[in-house]
Amino acid sequence: MEDKKEIILSEIVESIRAYSYQKFDKMKEEQKKQIEYIIGIDLGHGETSAAICPMQWDTAVEQLDPAKDLDMGGNKKVMPSAITILDNGNAYIGDAAFNPEILKQAEVRVCFKQAPKDINGEAEKIMIRFMHEVYKRIRENNKAILMDGNHLVYIATPSGWDKPTQDLYVEMARMAEMPIAGVTKESRAAFVRAQHDVTSGLGRNIDKGSIVFDMGSSTLDFTYMNKNLQGLVDHGYDCGASYVEKNMYASQKEESKAIRLFESKYPKLTDYLVFEARKVKEQVYFDPSLKVKKTINFDDFIDDEELEDERFKLTYQPGELDEFLKEKGYLKSIEDAMIDYKENHIPNQEIYGVFLTGGASRMDFIIPLVCRCWNVEPSQVYRDQDPSLTISQGVAEVARMDLRTDGMDVGLEEEINNLINGNAAYEIFVETFGKDLYEKLTGDIANAIISWRDSNNDLSINSMKDRISNAVKNGVSDFSPQASSYIENAIQSASADVRKKVENIISVYSSQGMNVSFSTSISLKQVKLSNINLDSVLDSISEKLKEDSDGWGAAIGGAAVGGAIAMLLGGPLAWLIGGGAMLAKWLFSEEKTEEQKQAEAMKKKLNANERIDVCNSIDEKWNDICTSVENSIRTALNGDESIRKSIHKVSKAYMLAYKDSLKSARILVD
């Protein structure tokens, strides 16, 4: 059975590669679908929790079940990060590690989590064993649903750990026999958890500026995010909440000879008393209005006649612990950390929301400090109902998101860059704008010719040429203002596949929080606001078309007139002069040059029948005229490099604005 388990776990683990920001290698679709559950574990310095998410592959994102907290023993969702390993190899974790009978046999280890450096190090070995026992307990408590090969595990890491440290932590989890799939930064898990909780208000504030305030056992960590920054701003301070229980214990030791004697005789059991002080701290801040009293008799867990009548006693009246911490300078250290972070790590950045996580964030002085130091209102500070579970829930939800979107981003960055650096939008613009402009101009030219033909007055061919030229000028002038919509449509068309991919990914991460609708939320007006003068771009296009319209008018007019003159003065002229009495009366004397003859023919006013004959000759040349219009438009749009550059500039700005809009979700998508 163990060999089979190893084979299955090996297949799953080797099919993925955990790396910074929790991305799976591209698992085969059939392998992914074997995963029914994701487990998120927060192996904290002071306490540990876990949550589970069903994958629900065929369920719509908005209908997914939320993360469910797992029982960590004794019907508790959180257990102390504590382990006692006996000489026989048996290990006890959580509250069981502090069982008096166990304490008599071995040392209890707490606060052993640290950034790993050597996988064979003493602290790392303890953490590996603790990981193993935690996963073992999860499996034992959930035998009905967790089978070999049907689940994966994500674990949380402090936000300040770099990639090599994360990678080593993953290797430790593998050695602990977890089916580890990756790691999630605690700040990312907290942001995701907060934005999925619509009551937190952080969903609408993340893009403007929000902070995760993570009060851990060993450190106080801050993470800031807003859409104007390239990434998250993480920083930690050595004023974690374990300071409180350590100083509570130290204060009692100062006053009690018995405690000093106990520590000298049983130094390995000191952590037990510190742990009991921690439980008193939690009671105090669970309801600060109540008096808390705790007494521990030494003879309950050691056999020592010298100490059998001695005890460890803690008593706190409401507000007394706060005063104690103030006197010790602990509150000042937190205040200094908050001010330093704001002034030196996120200078000039606005704070619109604060999300408190970590069990110690329950301490009643935290919110007033946050409001005073960061100039926010209490309504802008949010805390989960049970902040001890925030990270494990967030890790599980992030893991499910990552796996559901795995593979959806293949080639996405390259596609976006190709759009930014290429001419796809410009080419679509030329095609669509040119086609519709062609349809308009050829229609306007035809109407001008028909109007000339059907006039009640006698008109010359020159007047027809002028009408065509004016029709072209006016048509271009009327049509040019539509260029902006053609540009936007071209960009939308060119980027459709990329936007669809991104929106499909974002929808998984933002189903309950931020409302992301990029196809409608980005407009060229926003591009203009990104220091791109769209009006000047459109003006340059319009001006180019207007400038060339004179040339088009002449060319088109010339083509039309040329068609008529070819019938009148070219090869058919001999036939018309010989057999066409219609023109004989106004066509030239023998001594006139050919140019003079043509000029007189062009100026000669024609009656209705004569104009019909001219139009019939134009009809025969209509395809040539249309080709001339088409070529003129293409030459105008393709021939001027400034137009290409202007359209490219707008297209690039649009895509950059689109990418910029994703920064509000940057913590969600890596």
Secondary structure by P-SEA (a helix, b strand, c coil): caaaaaaaaaaaaaacccccccccccccaaaaaaccbbbbbbccccbbbbbbbbcccccccccccccccccccccccccccbbbbccccccccccccccaaaaacccccccccccccccccaaaaaaaaaaaaaaaaaaaacccccccccbbbbbbccccccaaaaaaaaaaaaaacccccccccaaaaaaaaaaaccccccccccccbbbbbccccccbbbbbbcccccbbbbbbcccccaaaaaaaaaaaaaacaaaaaaaaacccaaaaaaaaaaaaaaaaaccccbbbbbbbbccccccccccccbbbbbbbccaaaaaaaaaaaaaaaaaaaaaaaaccccccccccbbbbbcccccccaaaaaaaaaaccccccccccccccaaaaaaaaaaaaaaaaacccccaaaaaaaaaaacaaaaaaaaaaaaaaaaaaaaaaaaaaaaaaaaccccccaaaaaaaaaaaaaaaaaacccaaaaaaaaaaaaaaaaaaaaaaaaaaaaccccccccccccccaaaaaacccaaaaaaaaaaaaaaaaaaaaaaaaaaaaaaaaaaaccccaaaaaaacccccccccccccccaaaaaaaaaaccccaaaaaaaaaaaaaaaaaaaaaaaaaaaaaaaacaaaaaaaaaaaaaaaaaaaaaacccccccc
